[in-house]
Structures are given as structure tokens and as C-alpha cells.
């Protein structure tokens, strides 16, 4: 651990560098510190911090900037989340203030609000689907060559897909399939629905049709869509604000990662048992594309309906104290909106 004076110096270097983007010299620090100490003493302390790897120079004669190790120490020991200003809290409340008809609408809106508030890239992951039940299933003929499959879940979410079928397909079989699925699967949690689609339903349907693999595959895809974790990303282009021309290939890699659900899930790490707010620096994210970026993640809890994740992706030089405070407030507001939404259907 560092001394109190070294802690204060490192904290001020992070703050000033974040505000100005310029290396911090001893004279600047002398005027910024809350206690009096000579410029020479500050230079000596900065030299110690550089020697142990918490500060670094950009040129031989320049001031210092925080290193990745310095940021890590700051985030683990020194960062002090700030209170969200009243006007920002009011803006969040107003931006959320509308009637929502599906959970996905709330999750998507939360990403938009976060991105607009911070000018960073916001990512939100909806609550896990383990407690969501299948409440309805229909297949509607659209014309001789197309059908629409529709499912409704207990969170009032509706998913549909249109499929092309052979002109000679027996429409009576469709009615039988709908009846079997409704008899056997309605009222079951979505993970169990998917399991039964693979294990139980094909055997039952074989009584009605010689080959059902194609239709079962279509239905299976729709239920997977309903049961999949929903990610929403807003403010992707904000990444360009913090990249120079040499970093454009890295930005392209970032775009690719945040547009792939499997990569995005690894990035958010929703399985993390920590219910607090977590900051991971670029060097900790497993890809060179993140070397100048960081991600701040926060879990939110909606009781028996599960947990989700909100996140901000931005440059390493983000205002962490402000953003950690903001995410702490924001996740509570998001959870409140979701619980209010669920209660409308839990009570019905």
C-alpha cells in the first residue's frame, strides 16, 4: 500500500489527467493538493510512483500520467463515487417516463438513456429468462406458402417468425402441432420448453406426421429467440470520438465484438457473482482492441425475475468517480421500472 501522501498525489494525477488529457507536473500538483508540500517533495514522490509502476512519462522531460497499474490501484483503493446531481436524476426519471408494452422496450431505452447521458457506448442485458413462462403459442397461415409462428411469454413479450412451407403441406398437422405444444408446454419455464422440444415433443408429434424435423427446427428457433438473453447497445459511434487514425482497425474490432452476442456476453461477464460495480481496464479484457478502453459494469436485481447487467464502454480516461456514482443510481432506477412492469402482470 502507498502512503497517504502518495495516495493523494496519485488521486490528483488521475483527476487532472482525466480533466485535461495532459501530463501532470509537480507545480500543477502543488497547487491542486489539499495540503502544503514543496515541489521538490512532490517530484520525489512522483519518481517513487513511477518506479513502482503507477505513473509513467510520455517524454523524458514531461509530467506524468497514470499507468494501467496506477489506474488499477486507483480503482481498487482511491476512487470515491460522486452523488448524481438532482438535474441528472430528474432527467433519468423523465427519459424513462413512458408506458412500456414489453420488457425489451425498457432495456433498450435504458441503453439509450445511458449513452446520451455519458456520450459513451452503453450496453444493457435484460434479466435472465429462467423464470419466464410460455403463456401462448399459435401458428397462423398467411398464404398457401407461408405461416407465422407466434409465442407469448409471462413477461408479456411477443416473438414471431414467418416461415415458407411446401404448397402441399397438410394444414391439419399445423393445428395438431399447435394443440400439442399448448397442451404440453404452456405454463412451463422457457429453459424447460426448449428441453422438451428436443426430448419429448418430437416423439409425440411422430404420431401425427412421418417427418417433423423441419417444423420442429423452425419452432425451436423461435423459442430460442424468446429465451435468449437480450442485449441492447447504443452509442457505438461514440467509440470513434476517442480513437485516432492509427486506432481505426481496433475500433473495427470493437464494433465486431459488441455486435456478437457471445463475445458481448464474455465482455459483460453476467455470471460474475459480485453484485457491486466493477471496472475492467483494457489490459484485463483479453483483446488488444481494448488497450485504450475500459468497461464499467453493474448488476441490477429484479427479485425472482432475475438479474441483468448495465455497462459503459469508453476510454481509459473516463471520469470513474462520476460514472460509478451514475451507474449505482441508474441500476436502481432501472430495477424499479422493471419491477413496476412485472407487477402489472403478476397481479393480473
GIDA-V655246 format. One record per residue. N is the residue number from 1. NEAR is the number of other ideal C-beta (glycine too) atoms within 12 Angstrom. D_CENTER is the distance of its C-alpha to the mean C-alpha in Angstrom with 2 decimals. Layout:
BEGIN
((N:NEAR:D_CENTER) (N:NEAR:D_CENTER))
END
This chain:
BEGIN
((1:12:32.46) (2:24:33.56) (3:16:36.17) (4:17:35.38) (5:24:36.65) (6:33:34.54) (7:27:31.45) (8:28:32.40) (9:44:33.04) (10:44:29.78) (11:34:27.87) (12:38:29.87) (13:43:29.47) (14:39:25.66) (15:29:25.99) (16:30:28.65) (17:35:27.11) (18:28:23.81) (19:18:25.98) (20:18:28.45) (21:15:27.09) (22:17:30.57) (23:25:31.94) (24:39:33.27) (25:29:36.98) (26:30:39.06) (27:18:40.70) (28:26:37.44) (29:38:36.34) (30:25:39.75) (31:17:39.34) (32:25:35.79) (33:30:36.31) (34:16:37.35) (35:17:40.29) (36:13:43.19) (37:26:43.45) (38:16:45.22) (39:19:43.71) (40:14:45.27) (41:22:43.63) (42:34:40.21) (43:24:40.94) (44:19:41.90) (45:33:38.76) (46:40:36.60) (47:20:38.61) (48:21:37.87) (49:38:34.11) (50:29:34.37) (51:17:36.47) (52:20:34.01) (53:19:31.17) (54:34:29.24) (55:40:30.56) (56:27:31.67) (57:21:33.87) (58:19:33.25) (59:11:37.07) (60:9:40.03) (61:9:41.02) (62:19:37.68) (63:31:35.82) (64:38:32.91) (65:31:29.15) (66:40:26.68) (67:27:26.11) (68:28:23.02) (69:23:24.93) (70:35:25.64) (71:38:22.06) (72:26:21.30) (73:28:24.29) (74:39:23.42) (75:32:19.92) (76:21:21.48) (77:20:24.62) (78:29:24.98) (79:30:21.97) (80:18:22.71) (81:23:20.03) (82:19:21.68) (83:15:22.13) (84:27:20.46) (85:15:23.41) (86:11:24.85) (87:11:24.52) (88:25:20.75) (89:22:20.47) (90:16:22.80) (91:21:20.88) (92:31:17.66) (93:21:20.01) (94:16:21.70) (95:24:18.73) (96:31:17.59) (97:16:21.27) (98:15:21.91) (99:13:22.64) (100:25:19.99) (101:16:21.31) (102:25:18.30) (103:41:15.15) (104:32:13.25) (105:26:14.85) (106:41:13.46) (107:38:9.77) (108:26:10.56) (109:35:12.60) (110:46:10.15) (111:38:8.24) (112:25:11.88) (113:36:13.07) (114:44:10.80) (115:32:11.60) (116:21:15.20) (117:34:15.60) (118:36:14.66) (119:23:15.46) (120:39:12.53) (121:43:9.75) (122:43:6.90) (123:48:3.60) (124:46:3.46) (125:40:4.77) (126:41:8.40) (127:37:10.97) (128:29:12.65) (129:34:15.67) (130:20:18.37) (131:23:20.04) (132:38:20.07) (133:29:23.61) (134:37:25.22) (135:27:27.52) (136:24:29.07) (137:37:29.81) (138:26:32.08) (139:34:33.30) (140:19:34.97) (141:23:37.44) (142:19:36.94) (143:15:39.93) (144:13:41.97) (145:15:39.39) (146:20:36.03) (147:30:34.34) (148:24:31.14) (149:35:29.37) (150:29:27.49) (151:41:25.69) (152:26:24.74) (153:37:22.70) (154:31:23.13) (155:41:20.15) (156:27:22.11) (157:35:19.97) (158:26:22.22) (159:34:21.81) (160:25:24.67) (161:25:25.94) (162:20:29.31) (163:27:31.39) (164:17:34.70) (165:24:37.45) (166:16:41.04) (167:12:43.64) (168:9:45.52) (169:25:42.66) (170:19:44.04) (171:21:42.37) (172:14:43.80) (173:28:41.59) (174:31:38.51) (175:18:39.78) (176:23:40.41) (177:36:36.93) (178:31:35.41) (179:21:37.79) (180:31:36.99) (181:37:33.22) (182:24:33.63) (183:19:36.19) (184:25:34.34) (185:35:30.60) (186:25:30.15) (187:20:29.17) (188:30:27.48) (189:28:23.84) (190:37:21.93) (191:25:21.81) (192:25:25.58) (193:36:26.11) (194:30:24.80) (195:19:27.02) (196:29:30.02) (197:38:29.63) (198:19:30.29) (199:16:32.87) (200:21:34.78) (201:36:34.62) (202:26:36.08) (203:16:39.10) (204:22:39.66) (205:29:39.35) (206:19:41.79) (207:14:44.47) (208:23:43.94) (209:21:43.36) (210:12:44.45) (211:16:41.15) (212:28:37.82) (213:17:35.41) (214:21:34.32) (215:35:33.62) (216:32:31.89) (217:20:29.58) (218:29:28.78) (219:40:28.12) (220:29:26.05) (221:23:23.73) (222:35:23.27) (223:38:22.52) (224:24:19.99) (225:26:18.26) (226:42:18.37) (227:32:17.27) (228:26:14.37) (229:33:10.78) (230:36:9.52) (231:33:6.70) (232:36:7.29) (233:37:7.55) (234:31:10.15) (235:29:12.46) (236:26:12.70) (237:18:16.33) (238:30:15.76) (239:36:15.54) (240:22:19.21) (241:20:20.17) (242:29:19.84) (243:26:21.46) (244:13:25.19) (245:9:27.10) (246:10:27.14) (247:23:23.33) (248:16:22.95) (249:16:22.91) (250:27:20.04) (251:30:18.10) (252:17:19.01) (253:24:17.65) (254:39:14.28) (255:24:14.31) (256:19:15.32) (257:33:12.61) (258:39:9.64) (259:19:11.88) (260:16:12.55) (261:22:10.67) (262:15:12.35) (263:24:11.65) (264:32:7.92) (265:24:8.16) (266:22:10.42) (267:39:8.45) (268:37:5.77) (269:24:9.01) (270:32:8.53) (271:15:12.34) (272:21:12.84) (273:10:15.40) (274:16:14.96) (275:18:14.12) (276:20:14.28) (277:32:12.28) (278:32:12.13) (279:35:12.77) (280:32:13.37) (281:33:15.73) (282:30:16.30) (283:20:19.13) (284:22:17.06) (285:32:14.53) (286:18:17.25) (287:22:17.80) (288:16:20.18) (289:27:18.02) (290:34:15.94) (291:25:19.20) (292:28:19.00) (293:41:15.31) (294:38:13.14) (295:41:9.56) (296:44:9.19) (297:39:7.00) (298:42:8.35) (299:33:9.04) (300:38:10.73) (301:23:13.79) (302:31:15.67) (303:16:18.67) (304:17:20.01) (305:30:17.46) (306:30:14.91) (307:32:11.72) (308:37:8.04) (309:44:5.06) (310:51:4.16) (311:47:4.40) (312:46:7.42) (313:46:9.16) (314:38:12.86) (315:37:16.33) (316:36:17.62) (317:30:19.72) (318:36:17.16) (319:29:18.67) (320:39:17.01) (321:27:19.20) (322:29:18.33) (323:39:14.55) (324:32:14.48) (325:26:16.81) (326:36:14.83) (327:42:11.58) (328:28:14.14) (329:33:15.73) (330:40:12.87) (331:36:11.39) (332:27:15.03) (333:34:15.59) (334:44:12.74) (335:33:14.12) (336:23:17.54) (337:34:16.98) (338:38:15.76) (339:26:18.68) (340:22:21.02) (341:34:20.05) (342:31:20.59) (343:18:23.82) (344:20:25.29) (345:24:25.33) (346:19:26.01) (347:9:29.12) (348:10:30.27))
END
